[in-house]
């Protein structure tokens, strides 16, 4: 028996949820960020390169104009970058993300 194929339309509402997507400036990460934003999540694109992250935000806004999406610089191989990203994200959200 074959089940119905899954599509992004099956994603339930993500309104009120805040997500951080790493690797979202291209490929699967970008599509993940796009579909979560389309579903109403507040999305942060975490990218090593700020310019690539900002470009990904622009591309998502071109598809979902009212998306709550932003970018932040994050290099997971550098502990200080992780701490800086976490601190900045916490301040923006008004709550801890850790």
N, C-alpha and C positions, 0 to 999 in steps of 0.2 A: 504494500500500500504506500503510495506516495503522498506526502503531506504538501500542503500549500507552501509555495516559495515565500521566504521572508523578504520584505522590502522595508526601506526606511519609514514608510507610512505606518508601519506597525509600532514605531516608537511612541510610547504614551507621552502625554504632556510632561514637559520638564520644567514648567513654570514654577518659579520659586526655588529652583535648584541652581547651584553654582558649581561649575566644573572647570577643571584645568586640564587641558589636553597638550601633552608633550608631542613634539614632532608634527605639529599641526600646520606647519608652513607649506607642506606638500604631501602628496600621496594619501594613504589611508588616514593619517592623522588629520589632514585637511578636510576630508569628507566626513570624518567623525565629528569634527568641530562644526562643520556646516549643518549636518543633520541634527545635532543637539541644539544648535542655535535656532534652526527652523522649528524645532519642537518646543522652543520657549525658554531654554536654559540660558543663564548668564555664563558666557564662555570666555575663558582666558586662554589665549594661545601662547604657550610657553615655548620660546625659540631661542636658540643660541645667538642668532643674529637678529638684532632689533629691526633692521630694515626688511628682512624676509618675513618676520612676524607681522609687521605693519602692512606689508603687501598682502598677506593672507587675510587680514582683517578687511582690507578694501575689496578683495575678491568675494568674501562672504557677504559683505554689504551690497555688492552688485547683484547677488542672488536673493538675499533676504534683507531688504533695506532697513527694516526696523530691528534687526538683530542686536541683542545686547552682547557685543563681542569686543574684546580688546586684546592687546598683546603685551607680553612681558618678557624681559630678557632672562633666560635661565639656561645655564650650562650644568647639567647634572653631574659632570665629572669634577666640578669645582665646588667644594663644600661652602665656601664663602658666597658663591653665586646662589646656591640653594637658600642660604640664610637670608640674603638680601631680597630674593624673590618672595620668600615666605613673609618677611616683615612688610614689604610693600603691599603684598596681596592682603594681608591682615588689616593694614591701615585703610585700604580702599574699601574693604568689606565691613569694616567696623567691628570685626570679630576675628578670633584666632582661626587659622586653618590647620593648625597642628593638633 
